[in-house]
């Protein structure tokens, strides 16, 4: 991940409560600075946080990592993240998602996800998860 992508990630985390399908104009500008692949993955991570916060009772995600338990699979504008995770309330949970974006990588055209089990704290170091 490039330094620009890391900076964008930190900024994006502060806007995780945006309504689904909406992106703050500041985030859109920062996403535009990324490569198309990084932009698409970051946009899909934002969508995951938004959907989980809205649709899953008791979760308030503040971070998504698409590749913790397996690499993302990209085909054109489609990303599959079968080994993703998200953090909510100081705990990490498994996540799978499939995300289709428009050509610009900013608009989400389809998004499906499944929340998995809580990851035991003693496994966090192995997967580089943190508080």
ABEGO torsion letter per residue (X at the ends): XBAAAAAAAAAAAAAAABBBGBBBAAAAAAAAABBAAAAAAAAAAAAAAAAAAAABBGBBBABBBAAAAEBBBBBEABBBBAABBBBBGGBBBBBBBBBBBBAAGABBABBBBBBBBBBBAAAAAAAGBBX
